[in-house]
Amino acid sequence: MLNVFCILFFFQISQGWGTFYSQWWEVSRQHPDTVLFLFYEDVLRDVPGTIRNLAKFLGRSISDEAVERVRHLSSKGDIA
């Protein structure tokens, strides 16, 4: 009985996450000014561009110096 419970539990979780993300994806397509999706691979590929896009999404301007400071302060070596 426990095995059946575990299988059903994990099936519901996997179905739930897929549904969760697909629903938010649709909301982000309908209201791009209220939901921002960030993808890990994109962040790694272009950290400064991601920081600029995030600032733009938040309605803020950001200088090159501030982008570099955010990049530095959020780097793996600086987060403790």
C-alpha positions, 0 to 999 in steps of 0.5 A: 500500500505504501508503494502505491501511495508513493507512486500516486504522490509523486505522480501528483507532484509531477503533474502539479508542477507541470500544470503550475508552470504552464499556467504561469507561462500562459499568464506571462504571455497574456500579461508580460508586464506582471510575470517575468520568467528567468531561465537558469541557462540564459542567466548564466549565458548573459548575467549583465543582460539578465540584470538589465532585463530585470531592472527594466521589468521592475521599471528601473534604469540601471547604470553599467556600474550598478550592473557590474556591482550587482553581478559581483555581489551575486557571484558565487564567490561573494555570496556567503 
